[in-house]
Amino acid sequence: MSASKSTQAEIFPPRATPPDSDGYPHYVAIGEANEKLRKVYERELKAHRRARQAFLKPGPGALKRWQQRSSEVRTNFARCLGLQIAEKPSEPSPARFDFGVPVLGSPSLAATWLRLPAASWEDEDIEILILRSRGASRSPAGVLLIPDAGPGLMGAESPESTARAWGYDLAASGMLVAIPKLPGYARFSSTHNKWRILEGACTLGEIVGEAARALGTLLEQPDLNSPTVWVAGQGVGGLAALMLGALDGRIGGVLADAPTQWGSPNDHEGLVVPHSHPLTDLPELAALVAPRPLGLVAPSRKNSDLDAPRADVRSLARAARPAYSLFKKAEALRVFRSTDFSAVTQWMDAQGGNVMSAKNSQGQIEYGPRPKPRFSVASYTDGNAWKRDARRLRAAYRKASGLPPTSVPLAVNQVGEKHLKDCTRLEYHVQTGPHAWANLTFLRPHGPIARRTTILCLPGSSSDVARVENEYAHEVVAEGWNAAIIDARVALMPFHPGIAEERAMITQSLHDLICCLDYVAGREDVDPKRIGTTGVSQGGTHSWMLAAMDKRIAAAVPICGVCTYRSLRAGNAINRTGIPVQTYLDSHSIYYYTPSVLRLAEQQDLCALIAPRPFALVGANRDDCFPLDGMRECARDLKHVYQLLGAPQNFRYVEFEGLHSIPPHSRKTAYTFFRKHLDGK
């Protein structure tokens, strides 16, 4: 991106906006812009939904168009979940074991426990409770009954509890019922989902994948008279049942009791599915079940504060009805009251020919391959080979993260100017998208206008322009440099569609930073060959990411912002208040994570894209966000690549005693590094 492109952005004169307590006029305006963004985004989601519904519009060729659309959505949504469509996955045989069979609701029922060995993505075996009627030698159909998540989406209902709610009645009606104890529920949390997102999967995909394996076990049961199986569930179990029914051709019919809402900007972090919002939503997944029977049960009670919000069942039915009309199977779609269980079982019995046999299935889902990084700088012994592959890695990362090919500002509005004792403070709003703005504050030392060294000072996720200026930006000015402080979008905005979008949250901020850099590099008071970047925490992460993706950054010094992704998962951390957290993953919001990044590279491999440009890694030995062993591993591999490229003097690793912070001595380390490599002093 040439700096000249930034001249295309129109510079507006300052306008009167009320200042905040620090004298900054930007917060109110950007907050208003954020609220507009939320409304625009919600309208876009509705527009996506209308576009999907257009595939169901009746007319010549409508059924064929819908079938083509269905096939594409199944393939691509399975990939979002970390799954894939397969002809016939190979499964190990389950083993019977004694697990203290629960007290059954009726002496006419029998129970058996089976254990299915863990697959490559799983840490534990899948235990399956099988319920059957003693009076029938073989059951005419089976039901895979997926448990709900516990209160607050933590843990899960036990198979025994699920059996009492639904399983006993279904088994008493003559069906063979399988209730799996899914390991994915035991790890169901935003914490675990962050890790799965890095791997190119998600927790919901893990649950659906485990349920698919349990389905295979149910179909192999000798007590099952025919390969005809329903999938059912309540809450998150109902959501998983809809997803499994939409994707897996072995499912004969679906029964979803008050499925959990999914596909909105307010999804619980544990329910986020990467890249899913532009692709599909819950109403379309319900339509994908057609022409197989779909029973939806409306909740009879209002959600408690601990429950995940339930979907609007009747709106789901309305959205799915056109698909059933295309197949001329209107009777296969039904909405029930939650108290009308006898009507549910009668309807299931009456479906007969509408229920598909697993023998006629076209594709079933299984886990995708476990990710292995394609690039690992530690494995290279030739600098030229790394240079070649570094170009490939940069291009692959830009594509995988959703970073646009170019990032230039659409407009730059000057909104403030103030003469301070040591500098002039200029404040700008930089339009980075049709409805998105970033804030840029530029501190220029007093004196003649001249091209100066410029340091981009990037706030952390809990910081902002005002805090960075008060903490260290004037120290940068004292060096005779310009200080450009950039509020990444997430620093100010409580709303930012991200992981579920084509462009992850952290990528949105990176795009904002590059847009601001494009403007800064074209200013008459900036030397475009002497631009450095630094920051602490998320600001440190943004620093190395910006330098890795944009070669106009001549030197980078991230402080407490680098470690391997895998080290975040290992061990327990203690936060700054002395409270233990589950893993270092808990120290970062879901914003920090780039979907599928571990299919490409580890963090040090991405940092290596900066080489041979000057790079100093500064970190704390008691950091509760970036573990020390992960930081040291990054430093070791970065030292290796700088040696490969013949520039060992351009890399420095500094480890200080202390917590996650940016103390004065770490800032002095950064200034010394910039003086040497940008000013030649």
PESUL-V649917 format. One record per backbone hydrogen bond with DSSP energy under -1.0 kcal/mol. CO is the residue of the C=O (numbers start at 1). NH is the residue of the N-H. Records with the same first field share a line. If there is no record, write none. Layout:
CO: NH + NH
//
This chain:
2: 5
3: 6
4: 7
5: 8
6: 9
10: 412
12: 414
20: 23
24: 20
26: 30
27: 31
28: 32
29: 33
30: 34
31: 35
32: 36
33: 37
34: 38
35: 39
36: 40
37: 41
38: 42
39: 43
40: 44
41: 45
42: 46
43: 47
44: 48
45: 49
46: 50
47: 51
48: 52
49: 53
50: 54
52: 55
53: 56
54: 57
59: 62
61: 65
62: 66
63: 67
64: 68
65: 69
66: 70
67: 71
68: 72
69: 73
70: 74
71: 75
72: 76
73: 77
74: 78
75: 79
76: 80
77: 81
78: 83
79: 82
82: 368
84: 366
86: 364
95: 115
106: 109
108: 134
110: 132
112: 130
113: 97
114: 128
115: 95
116: 126
119: 122
126: 116
127: 181
128: 114
129: 179
130: 112
131: 177
132: 110
139: 225
141: 176
142: 230
143: 178
144: 232
148: 157
150: 153
151: 154
155: 150
158: 162
159: 163
160: 164
161: 165
162: 166 + 167
163: 168
166: 170
167: 171
168: 172
169: 173
170: 175
171: 174
176: 143
177: 131
178: 145
179: 129
181: 127
182: 185
185: 188
189: 193
190: 194
191: 195
192: 196
193: 197
194: 198
195: 199
196: 201
197: 200 + 596
198: 598
202: 206
203: 207
204: 208
205: 209
206: 210
207: 211
208: 212
209: 213
210: 214
211: 215
212: 216
213: 217
214: 218
215: 219
218: 221
221: 224
223: 139
226: 228
227: 358
228: 142
229: 252
230: 144
231: 255
232: 146
233: 257
234: 237
235: 239 + 260
236: 240
237: 241
238: 242
239: 243
240: 244
241: 245
242: 246
243: 247
244: 248
248: 251
252: 356
253: 231
254: 295
255: 233
256: 297
257: 235
259: 311
264: 267
268: 271
273: 276
276: 280
281: 285
282: 286
283: 287
284: 288
287: 290
289: 292
293: 254
294: 334
295: 256
296: 336
297: 258
298: 338
304: 307
306: 152
309: 261
311: 313
312: 316
313: 317
314: 318
315: 319
316: 320
317: 321
320: 324
321: 325
322: 326
323: 327
324: 329
329: 332
330: 333
332: 294
334: 296
336: 298
337: 340
340: 344
341: 345
342: 346
343: 347
344: 348
345: 349
346: 350
351: 354
352: 355
357: 360
358: 361
363: 249
364: 86
366: 84
376: 379
377: 380
382: 386
383: 387
384: 388
385: 389
386: 390
387: 391
388: 392
389: 393
390: 394
391: 395
392: 396
393: 397
394: 398
395: 399
396: 400
397: 401
398: 403
401: 504
411: 431
412: 12
413: 429
416: 427
418: 425
422: 446
423: 420
424: 444
425: 418
426: 442
427: 415 + 416
428: 440
429: 413
430: 438
431: 410
436: 432 + 433
438: 430
439: 487
440: 428
441: 485
442: 426
443: 483
444: 424
452: 527
453: 482
454: 532
455: 484
456: 534
457: 486
460: 463
464: 468
465: 469
466: 470
467: 471
468: 472 + 473
472: 476
473: 477
474: 478
476: 481
477: 480
482: 455
483: 443
484: 457
485: 441
487: 439
488: 491
489: 492 + 493
498: 501
499: 275
500: 277
504: 508
505: 509
506: 510
507: 511
508: 512
509: 513
510: 514
511: 515
512: 516
513: 517
514: 518
515: 519
516: 520
517: 521
520: 523
523: 526
525: 452
527: 530
530: 454
531: 554 + 555
532: 456
533: 557
534: 458
535: 559
536: 539
537: 541
538: 542
539: 543
540: 544
541: 545
542: 546
543: 547
544: 548
545: 549
546: 550
550: 553
555: 533
556: 616
558: 618
559: 537
565: 568
568: 584 + 585
573: 581
575: 578
579: 575
581: 573
583: 586
584: 587
585: 588
589: 592
590: 593
594: 597
596: 599
597: 600 + 601
600: 375
602: 606
603: 607
604: 608
606: 609
607: 610
610: 613
614: 556
615: 652
617: 654
618: 560
619: 656
627: 631
628: 632
629: 633
630: 634
631: 635
632: 636
633: 637
634: 638
635: 639
636: 640
637: 641
638: 642
639: 643
640: 644
641: 645
642: 647
643: 646
647: 650
648: 651
650: 615
652: 617
654: 619
656: 621
658: 622
663: 667
664: 668
665: 669
666: 670
667: 671
668: 672
669: 673
670: 674
671: 675
672: 676
673: 677
674: 678 + 679
675: 681
//
